[in-house]
Amino acid sequence: MRAVITDIEGTTTPIAFVHTELFPYARAHLSGFIAAHGDDPEVAACLAEAALLAPGQGVIEALLAWMDADAKITPLKTLQGLIWNQGYARGALVGRLYPDVPPALRRWHDRGVRLYVYSSGSEAAQRLIFGHSDAGDLTTLFSGFFDTRIGQKRAAESYRAIARAIGVSPGECLFLSDIEEELDAAGEAGLAVCQVVRPADGTIASVRHAWVPDFGALSP
């Protein structure tokens, strides 16, 4: 494989970190953040897009409802990333990674494998998890980050678009995720796929795809 593309939640990072630390932090600080930064161009654009997606509903009300539903909606993910940026900068948040992940990423990078992230969380949020991780700043190991702006994770065309963007044929890319339907889509696009089954996250092993218990079992 010339490139490895990895999911985050449930793959490199415990689901519990996202749901018990990141999401509550964003929820608690949403209203105050919007009050303080609502006129910033990026924030204003997110609020305008959210208003279009939830006509007749208050924007903050809609954002909170989407948070509670873990909705993969781009303006929500962008706002969450901006809020988390403040949390990481203040030391209130530290990115949690499974202990097998950092050494594997370093090993693959040193072998010349190009590393990418594809997650429903915003690109900014992805960089924060790896840039402020409990293993230090790992962002220099990655050649790029992709979020839902390139497409939804259960759509094969998203993976074709990533392969085109990085200039690597789909057959030379390995996609790692805990979600079977994402692996289905990547496989349909011609990528090699492997499920990461984390017992701590209660992941159910796929019957359609190869799987491993951790990154240490992989040699792309």
Backbone torsions as a table, in degrees:
resi	resn	phi	psi	omega
1	MET	NA	134.3	175.5
2	ARG	-87.9	-21.8	-176.9
3	ALA	-143.8	141.9	171.7
4	VAL	-116.2	128.3	178.1
5	ILE	-115.2	122.4	-175.4
6	THR	-120.8	142.0	167.6
7	ASP	-72.4	171.4	178.1
8	ILE	-111.0	-70.8	-172.7
9	GLU	-61.9	121.6	-179.7
10	GLY	82.4	-3.9	-178.4
11	THR	-117.5	-62.1	174.5
12	THR	-96.9	-22.2	-168.9
13	THR	-131.0	134.1	178.6
14	PRO	-58.5	137.9	176.8
15	ILE	-58.4	-35.0	-178.7
16	ALA	-59.2	-36.2	179.4
17	PHE	-61.7	-43.2	-178.8
18	VAL	-66.1	-43.1	-172.1
19	HIS	-87.7	-24.3	-179.0
20	THR	-105.4	-13.1	178.7
21	GLU	-120.5	-56.7	-174.9
22	LEU	-68.1	-52.5	-177.4
23	PHE	-61.7	-47.1	178.5
24	PRO	-61.3	-36.5	179.0
25	TYR	-63.0	-46.5	179.3
26	ALA	-63.5	-40.5	-178.7
27	ARG	-64.0	-43.3	-177.4
28	ALA	-67.3	-27.9	-174.3
29	HIS	-106.6	1.4	-174.9
30	LEU	-59.8	-54.9	-175.5
31	SER	-60.8	-45.6	-179.9
32	GLY	-64.5	-38.3	179.1
33	PHE	-64.8	-44.5	-179.9
34	ILE	-65.5	-39.5	178.4
35	ALA	-62.0	-36.7	-176.9
36	ALA	-84.5	-28.4	-171.3
37	HIS	-127.0	13.0	-176.1
38	GLY	-59.5	-23.1	-179.7
39	ASP	-90.2	-7.9	176.7
40	ASP	-64.4	136.8	-174.2
41	PRO	-53.9	-43.8	-177.9
42	GLU	-67.3	-41.7	179.4
43	VAL	-67.4	-44.7	179.7
44	ALA	-59.7	-39.4	178.6
45	ALA	-64.6	-39.8	177.7
46	CYS	-64.3	-42.5	-179.3
47	LEU	-65.6	-39.0	178.6
48	ALA	-65.5	-41.2	179.1
49	GLU	-67.0	-39.8	178.5
50	ALA	-63.1	-39.3	179.3
51	ALA	-63.1	-37.1	178.1
52	LEU	-68.1	-33.2	-178.7
53	LEU	-80.1	-16.8	-178.7
54	ALA	-132.5	63.6	-178.1
55	PRO	-61.7	138.4	178.5
56	GLY	79.9	3.1	-179.7
57	GLN	-121.8	144.0	175.7
58	GLY	-60.3	141.6	-175.5
59	VAL	-64.2	-47.2	-179.8
60	ILE	-63.6	-41.0	177.2
61	GLU	-58.6	-44.0	180.0
62	ALA	-65.5	-43.5	-180.0
63	LEU	-61.9	-42.2	178.9
64	LEU	-65.0	-39.8	178.7
65	ALA	-64.9	-40.3	177.4
66	TRP	-65.4	-38.4	176.6
67	MET	-59.8	-47.4	-177.9
68	ASP	-62.7	-29.6	-179.7
69	ALA	-91.7	0.1	-175.5
70	ASP	51.5	45.9	-178.6
71	ALA	-73.9	139.1	-179.3
72	LYS	-90.7	69.0	-175.1
73	ILE	-111.9	124.1	-168.8
74	THR	-56.4	-48.3	-179.6
75	PRO	-62.5	-34.8	175.9
76	LEU	-63.3	-47.6	-177.9
77	LYS	-63.3	-36.8	178.2
78	THR	-65.2	-44.7	179.2
79	LEU	-64.6	-41.4	177.1
80	GLN	-58.3	-43.8	179.7
81	GLY	-61.0	-39.9	178.9
82	LEU	-66.2	-39.2	178.9
83	ILE	-68.2	-43.3	179.1
84	TRP	-63.5	-32.9	178.0
85	ASN	-55.9	-42.6	177.3
86	GLN	-65.5	-40.2	-179.7
87	GLY	-63.8	-43.0	177.6
88	TYR	-66.0	-41.7	-178.9
89	ALA	-62.5	-32.8	-179.9
90	ARG	-85.2	-5.4	-177.3
91	GLY	80.5	8.4	179.2
92	ALA	-77.9	-19.5	-179.8
93	LEU	-127.4	142.6	173.3
94	VAL	-134.1	128.0	-178.8
95	GLY	-65.6	129.0	-179.0
96	ARG	-99.0	128.7	176.3
97	LEU	-124.5	147.6	171.9
98	TYR	-63.1	139.8	-173.2
99	PRO	-61.4	-21.5	178.8
100	ASP	-78.8	-12.7	-173.2
101	VAL	-74.9	-53.8	-176.1
102	PRO	-56.9	-47.3	-179.9
103	PRO	-64.2	-34.1	178.3
104	ALA	-67.4	-44.3	178.7
105	LEU	-59.8	-43.1	179.7
106	ARG	-64.9	-41.6	-179.0
107	ARG	-63.1	-45.9	-179.5
108	TRP	-65.8	-42.5	179.8
109	HIS	-61.0	-44.0	-178.7
110	ASP	-65.3	-25.1	177.7
111	ARG	-83.0	-3.5	178.3
112	GLY	94.1	6.9	176.2
113	VAL	-76.5	130.7	178.5
114	ARG	-82.6	133.9	-173.9
115	LEU	-111.8	137.5	179.5
116	TYR	-138.4	158.0	174.1
117	VAL	-116.6	138.7	170.2
118	TYR	-134.0	111.0	-175.0
119	SER	-140.7	155.8	176.5
120	SER	-71.9	-20.7	172.4
121	GLY	-68.7	152.1	-176.5
122	SER	-61.7	156.9	176.9
123	GLU	-55.3	-41.0	179.5
124	ALA	-61.7	-42.2	179.5
125	ALA	-65.4	-37.1	177.9
126	GLN	-61.4	-47.0	-179.3
127	ARG	-62.6	-33.6	-179.7
128	LEU	-67.5	-43.8	-179.3
129	ILE	-60.4	-45.1	-178.0
130	PHE	-82.3	-25.1	-179.8
131	GLY	-80.9	-25.0	179.4
132	HIS	-123.4	43.8	-174.7
133	SER	-83.7	167.0	177.0
134	ASP	-72.1	-2.8	173.9
135	ALA	-111.3	12.7	-179.6
136	GLY	95.2	-167.9	-178.9
137	ASP	-83.2	112.5	-179.0
138	LEU	-107.2	4.9	-174.2
139	THR	-63.0	-27.8	-178.5
140	THR	-68.8	-13.9	178.2
141	LEU	-77.3	-19.9	-172.7
142	PHE	-97.6	144.2	176.8
143	SER	-93.7	-11.2	179.2
144	GLY	177.8	163.5	-178.6
145	PHE	-133.5	138.5	-179.8
146	PHE	-130.4	140.6	176.0
147	ASP	-126.7	-164.5	-173.1
148	THR	-71.6	-2.8	173.6
149	ARG	-65.8	-23.8	177.9
150	ILE	-87.4	-10.9	179.2
151	GLY	139.8	166.7	-179.2
152	GLN	-76.4	150.6	-170.6
153	LYS	-74.9	-13.3	178.5
154	ARG	-104.6	20.2	178.5
155	ALA	-115.0	127.1	-176.7
156	ALA	-59.9	-35.2	-177.3
157	GLU	-61.5	-28.0	178.6
158	SER	-61.2	-40.6	-177.9
159	TYR	-75.0	-34.4	173.7
160	ARG	-63.3	-40.2	-179.9
161	ALA	-65.1	-39.0	178.3
162	ILE	-65.2	-44.7	178.8
163	ALA	-58.7	-42.4	177.8
164	ARG	-64.0	-41.7	-176.6
165	ALA	-64.8	-34.3	-177.1
166	ILE	-95.3	-5.1	176.0
167	GLY	71.4	32.0	179.5
168	VAL	-125.6	136.5	179.6
169	SER	-64.9	145.4	-178.2
170	PRO	-52.3	-37.6	-177.8
171	GLY	-68.1	-12.9	178.2
172	GLU	-102.1	10.7	179.5
173	CYS	-112.3	137.7	173.9
174	LEU	-111.4	125.0	178.0
175	PHE	-106.4	131.3	-179.2
176	LEU	-115.8	130.3	179.0
177	SER	-159.3	161.0	173.8
178	ASP	-92.4	-11.2	-172.7
179	ILE	-97.7	119.9	-175.2
180	GLU	-61.1	-41.2	-177.3
181	GLU	-66.5	-31.7	174.8
182	GLU	-67.9	-40.2	177.2
183	LEU	-64.1	-37.9	176.0
184	ASP	-56.9	-48.4	-176.8
185	ALA	-65.4	-43.8	179.4
186	ALA	-64.5	-41.1	178.0
187	GLY	-63.3	-39.2	177.5
188	GLU	-61.7	-32.8	179.5
189	ALA	-79.0	-4.9	176.7
190	GLY	99.9	3.7	178.2
191	LEU	-80.1	151.1	166.3
192	ALA	-73.4	142.8	-176.3
193	VAL	-134.2	153.1	174.9
194	CYS	-151.4	133.4	177.8
195	GLN	-86.3	139.2	173.0
196	VAL	-103.2	115.8	-174.6
197	VAL	-103.4	103.9	-178.9
198	ARG	-97.1	111.5	179.2
199	PRO	-56.5	-36.1	-179.1
200	ALA	-63.2	-25.2	-179.9
201	ASP	-97.2	-0.6	179.2
202	GLY	69.5	25.7	-179.7
203	THR	-66.6	136.6	177.9
204	ILE	-95.2	126.4	-177.6
205	ALA	-62.3	137.7	-179.4
206	SER	-72.1	148.4	172.0
207	VAL	-99.5	-5.5	-178.3
208	ARG	-105.0	-16.2	-173.6
209	HIS	-134.8	154.6	172.5
210	ALA	-63.8	151.4	179.5
211	TRP	-144.5	157.4	177.1
212	VAL	-134.6	157.6	179.4
213	PRO	-82.4	-18.4	-178.4
214	ASP	-166.8	173.2	-177.5
215	PHE	-68.1	-25.3	-179.5
216	GLY	-63.7	-20.3	-179.7
217	ALA	-86.9	0.1	-176.9
218	LEU	-104.6	143.5	174.7
219	SER	-141.6	75.0	-174.0
220	PRO	-68.2	NA	NA
